[in-house]
């Protein structure tokens, strides 16, 4: 018995040596699960808003009557199956909340995996911990909203996009991207454009003929641009709003709306000092990214001869700026009074989960770089 | 250890300031968001215990009630179905006219179906929009109980009502079409379109429309006037005329009710208004309604409809 235990401990030690990330993943899992369970214990009250119950209801109807859910069916079906399996343990409403907690745990692994490709395990752990403790994401991961499901699929698609395995990058990415967009349509722009840039970069860097590269790029861009014009895209769009996208740009792209959305994204806590620090780190992150690219461009004459993961901070920046524009133009509620469109100046707080993920990534990156510069400077001095 | 000094510094910096602040924010946000729905579980339980066997209830956000109390499945109707039944879409530019149409449909529905309770919540736009402001029409509800949590966090009260109205629409003068008879005085120009009777005028003017409301046997009446597209200086009154001498037409010993509805200044937001006035102990039939307007410069106003209810 003692020998078996010793062997097990020895094996764990071996795995940690071979896969040092496991320790970080274990720590991350503990933080992610513990924070959510603690929150659920502290606030055991009802779930949030109407949508949580709506998805729960769709899931219940799927398992009890076999009805295929009409809204975000994949999320609702998976939720239904989860409830069917685990409802022996507790009330279905409680069981359902652990479904989104599990999705968040998977998301944390995906964020970690993406970040470690960029700056290693320690950075990945810091960035992912920050992201996983972001208040709105933390809060929405204990209720059956589909935002966490969308986040998980978005992270999967980003992981697949930078993967070296062809099957994942050519098949896995489009499937998970579409699932993410199905849950949160704004991701078509906010996630779609960074993904296009990643693929454009990979295609340009490949050893295929120039003609083929141009054909593939043009084909991809055409499909991406025309998809919203398909009957499905049109039907979705016009059930949400009466204005076409161009008109919406004309109506809503105003400085005060952009300012409002930006404030919402950066007001991460109710302590002003922390919010200002986060904004300052974000600006420093912008400058560091610009500086890094300028330096590499000066050295190599181009920036294309770099690994795709080198571009991750840049993609995060693009996500933040695209989110600000998309939320200002396409998700702002409005009233019409005497023929005049009056923006509600109210943004559903769930939307900020996505840009804040990128802001916190940039914050972690900036902090990491600042401390690395200081450490290098000290090392040079000694 | 030296190699990881920077990591330790980062972790310490985060742990000491950012993480506790983010945690506090998450707890507060979760409390706040959770409290919004805090009255629904209690309201759903109340409904299970109080709804009669063959009764139905009209509720806001029906899926919430179904999820909280699965017994309610098949026994509750969402407010969105009432809007659908009335043929009105919930939209950013719903007018009082739309709201009145849905309320009228709801009143009919309540008379025809066996509805035990109507639950109203501000969080559900389908129910909130029907009951915001003080619209006076045939839809009169009696408040039974309100579920409301005392908390620092905003929560959405759920109010339970019963339908008790004895109000009935007895005369509806919709002015989208030109009435068979009417006369005017003063510098006035009338046109009729789907919005109603558009009046363009200057100075003191009047529009008088002969009607017949069999109100002599009725104790009390409610008069509502729906006005829209008012210019800033439009002012005036709506006057009801009674057939005191019993000859079926205005003149002789006939009198006005003395009930005047004063038209207020142009409403600041939505350029429309629903005015209402109770008329007590009427004793005579109504034979004419008059709209008397005045203004110093050219003014405009549109009268959509004039409706009488027995109360």
Interface residues (C-beta under 8 A of the other chain):
Chain A: X35 X39 X42 X43 X45 X46 X47 X48 X49 X50 X53 X54 X56 X57 X60 X93 X122 X126 X129 X130 X133 X134 X135 X136 X138 X139 X142 X143 X242 X268 X269 X270 X271 X273 X274 X277 X278 X333 X334 X335 X336 X337 X338 X349 X367 X368 X371 X372 X374 X375
Chain B: X4 X5 X6 X7 X9 X10 X11 X13 X14 X17 X18 X19 X21 X22 X23 X24 X25 X26 X27 X28 X29 X30 X31 X33 X34 X35 X36 X37 X38 X40 X41 X61 X63 X64 X66 X67 X68 X70 X91 X92 X93 X123 X124 X269 X270 X271
